[in-house]
Amino acid sequence: KASANFLALQEELTGTESKIAYARQYFNEQVRLLNTRIQSFPSSAIATLFHFERREFFDIEDSARGPVRVDLGSTTTEP
């Protein structure tokens, strides 16, 4: 049972990491589109009028990209 629970946890973590990677990619694509549009005429005129500014891409430090540490501890639950 513990092995099955661990595999389920591992699958959940993998799925979560994939969702985060997709969201980061989507965000950065939207930032790229915004930055391109506010520099292209006629959008640049509107961007200047409404004080739109370039945005930075989302990026994390390499140290934060490491594997996730999960502490399962030594606690057990008994029915």
PyRosetta script that sets phi, psi and omega in degrees:
from pyrosetta import init, pose_from_sequence

init()
pose = pose_from_sequence("KASANFLALQEELTGTESKIAYARQYFNEQVRLLNTRIQSFPSSAIATLFHFERREFFDIEDSARGPVRVDLGSTTTEP")
pose.set_psi(1, -40.4)
pose.set_omega(1, -179.7)
pose.set_phi(2, -62.8)
pose.set_psi(2, -37.9)
pose.set_omega(2, 179.8)
pose.set_phi(3, -65.3)
pose.set_psi(3, -40.9)
pose.set_omega(3, 179.0)
pose.set_phi(4, -66.2)
pose.set_psi(4, -40.4)
pose.set_omega(4, 177.9)
pose.set_phi(5, -64.1)
pose.set_psi(5, -40.1)
pose.set_omega(5, 179.3)
pose.set_phi(6, -65.2)
pose.set_psi(6, -42.0)
pose.set_omega(6, 178.4)
pose.set_phi(7, -63.6)
pose.set_psi(7, -39.0)
pose.set_omega(7, 177.8)
pose.set_phi(8, -64.4)
pose.set_psi(8, -41.7)
pose.set_omega(8, 177.6)
pose.set_phi(9, -62.8)
pose.set_psi(9, -43.5)
pose.set_omega(9, 179.8)
pose.set_phi(10, -62.0)
pose.set_psi(10, -42.0)
pose.set_omega(10, 178.0)
pose.set_phi(11, -65.1)
pose.set_psi(11, -39.2)
pose.set_omega(11, 178.9)
pose.set_phi(12, -64.5)
pose.set_psi(12, -43.0)
pose.set_omega(12, 178.4)
pose.set_phi(13, -64.4)
pose.set_psi(13, -41.6)
pose.set_omega(13, 178.6)
pose.set_phi(14, -63.0)
pose.set_psi(14, -43.1)
pose.set_omega(14, 178.0)
pose.set_phi(15, -63.1)
pose.set_psi(15, -41.2)
pose.set_omega(15, 179.1)
pose.set_phi(16, -64.7)
pose.set_psi(16, -42.8)
pose.set_omega(16, 178.0)
pose.set_phi(17, -61.6)
pose.set_psi(17, -39.2)
pose.set_omega(17, 178.8)
pose.set_phi(18, -65.1)
pose.set_psi(18, -41.3)
pose.set_omega(18, 178.9)
pose.set_phi(19, -64.2)
pose.set_psi(19, -40.8)
pose.set_omega(19, 178.8)
pose.set_phi(20, -64.7)
pose.set_psi(20, -43.7)
pose.set_omega(20, 179.4)
pose.set_phi(21, -62.2)
pose.set_psi(21, -41.3)
pose.set_omega(21, 178.6)
pose.set_phi(22, -64.3)
pose.set_psi(22, -44.1)
pose.set_omega(22, -179.5)
pose.set_phi(23, -63.3)
pose.set_psi(23, -40.7)
pose.set_omega(23, 178.3)
pose.set_phi(24, -64.1)
pose.set_psi(24, -42.3)
pose.set_omega(24, 178.9)
pose.set_phi(25, -64.2)
pose.set_psi(25, -43.0)
pose.set_omega(25, 179.3)
pose.set_phi(26, -63.2)
pose.set_psi(26, -45.8)
pose.set_omega(26, 179.6)
pose.set_phi(27, -59.3)
pose.set_psi(27, -48.1)
pose.set_omega(27, -178.4)
pose.set_phi(28, -64.2)
pose.set_psi(28, -33.8)
pose.set_omega(28, 176.5)
pose.set_phi(29, -66.6)
pose.set_psi(29, -40.8)
pose.set_omega(29, 178.4)
pose.set_phi(30, -66.3)
pose.set_psi(30, -38.2)
pose.set_omega(30, 176.7)
pose.set_phi(31, -63.6)
pose.set_psi(31, -42.3)
pose.set_omega(31, 178.9)
pose.set_phi(32, -61.4)
pose.set_psi(32, -43.9)
pose.set_omega(32, 178.7)
pose.set_phi(33, -63.5)
pose.set_psi(33, -44.4)
pose.set_omega(33, 178.6)
pose.set_phi(34, -60.1)
pose.set_psi(34, -49.5)
pose.set_omega(34, -178.2)
pose.set_phi(35, -61.1)
pose.set_psi(35, -36.9)
pose.set_omega(35, 178.2)
pose.set_phi(36, -68.2)
pose.set_psi(36, -44.0)
pose.set_omega(36, -177.1)
pose.set_phi(37, -67.6)
pose.set_psi(37, -38.6)
pose.set_omega(37, -177.5)
pose.set_phi(38, -75.3)
pose.set_psi(38, -5.7)
pose.set_omega(38, 176.5)
pose.set_phi(39, -105.4)
pose.set_psi(39, -3.4)
pose.set_omega(39, -177.2)
pose.set_phi(40, -108.5)
pose.set_psi(40, 136.9)
pose.set_omega(40, 177.5)
pose.set_phi(41, -75.2)
pose.set_psi(41, 139.8)
pose.set_omega(41, 7.3)
pose.set_phi(42, -90.4)
pose.set_psi(42, -6.2)
pose.set_omega(42, -178.9)
pose.set_phi(43, -59.5)
pose.set_psi(43, -30.9)
pose.set_omega(43, -179.0)
pose.set_phi(44, -63.0)
pose.set_psi(44, -33.0)
pose.set_omega(44, 178.3)
pose.set_phi(45, -66.2)
pose.set_psi(45, -43.1)
pose.set_omega(45, 178.1)
pose.set_phi(46, -68.2)
pose.set_psi(46, -40.4)
pose.set_omega(46, 179.0)
pose.set_phi(47, -61.1)
pose.set_psi(47, -39.9)
pose.set_omega(47, 177.6)
pose.set_phi(48, -67.2)
pose.set_psi(48, -43.1)
pose.set_omega(48, -179.4)
pose.set_phi(49, -60.2)
pose.set_psi(49, -41.1)
pose.set_omega(49, -177.0)
pose.set_phi(50, -100.4)
pose.set_psi(50, 10.8)
pose.set_omega(50, 176.5)
pose.set_phi(51, 59.1)
pose.set_psi(51, 38.6)
pose.set_omega(51, 173.7)
pose.set_phi(52, -71.7)
pose.set_psi(52, 140.6)
pose.set_omega(52, -179.3)
pose.set_phi(53, -125.6)
pose.set_psi(53, 156.9)
pose.set_omega(53, 175.6)
pose.set_phi(54, -61.0)
pose.set_psi(54, 147.6)
pose.set_omega(54, 178.1)
pose.set_phi(55, -112.2)
pose.set_psi(55, 155.6)
pose.set_omega(55, 178.7)
pose.set_phi(56, -91.3)
pose.set_psi(56, 147.7)
pose.set_omega(56, 175.3)
pose.set_phi(57, -70.5)
pose.set_psi(57, 151.8)
pose.set_omega(57, 176.2)
pose.set_phi(58, -81.6)
pose.set_psi(58, 127.1)
pose.set_omega(58, 178.4)
pose.set_phi(59, -147.2)
pose.set_psi(59, 149.1)
pose.set_omega(59, 177.5)
pose.set_phi(60, -120.2)
pose.set_psi(60, 158.5)
pose.set_omega(60, -179.6)
pose.set_phi(61, -68.3)
pose.set_psi(61, 152.2)
pose.set_omega(61, 179.6)
pose.set_phi(62, -58.9)
pose.set_psi(62, -34.4)
pose.set_omega(62, -178.9)
pose.set_phi(63, -64.9)
pose.set_psi(63, -27.1)
pose.set_omega(63, 179.7)
pose.set_phi(64, -83.6)
pose.set_psi(64, -9.8)
pose.set_omega(64, -178.2)
pose.set_phi(65, -86.4)
pose.set_psi(65, -1.5)
pose.set_omega(65, -177.4)
pose.set_phi(66, -64.1)
pose.set_psi(66, 174.3)
pose.set_omega(66, -179.9)
pose.set_phi(67, -64.5)
pose.set_psi(67, 151.0)
pose.set_omega(67, 179.0)
pose.set_phi(68, -75.2)
pose.set_psi(68, 133.3)
pose.set_omega(68, 177.7)
pose.set_phi(69, -98.1)
pose.set_psi(69, 125.2)
pose.set_omega(69, 179.2)
pose.set_phi(70, -118.4)
pose.set_psi(70, 122.8)
pose.set_omega(70, 178.8)
pose.set_phi(71, -101.1)
pose.set_psi(71, 106.3)
pose.set_omega(71, -179.7)
pose.set_phi(72, -83.8)
pose.set_psi(72, -11.6)
pose.set_omega(72, 178.2)
pose.set_phi(73, 61.4)
pose.set_psi(73, -167.9)
pose.set_omega(73, -180.0)
pose.set_phi(74, -118.0)
pose.set_psi(74, 16.9)
pose.set_omega(74, -179.9)
pose.set_phi(75, -79.5)
pose.set_psi(75, 143.4)
pose.set_omega(75, 176.7)
pose.set_phi(76, -128.0)
pose.set_psi(76, 151.1)
pose.set_omega(76, 175.9)
pose.set_phi(77, -112.1)
pose.set_psi(77, 130.4)
pose.set_omega(77, 179.8)
pose.set_phi(78, -114.7)
pose.set_psi(78, 139.3)
pose.set_omega(78, -179.0)
pose.set_phi(79, -69.6)
pose.dump_pdb("model.pdb")
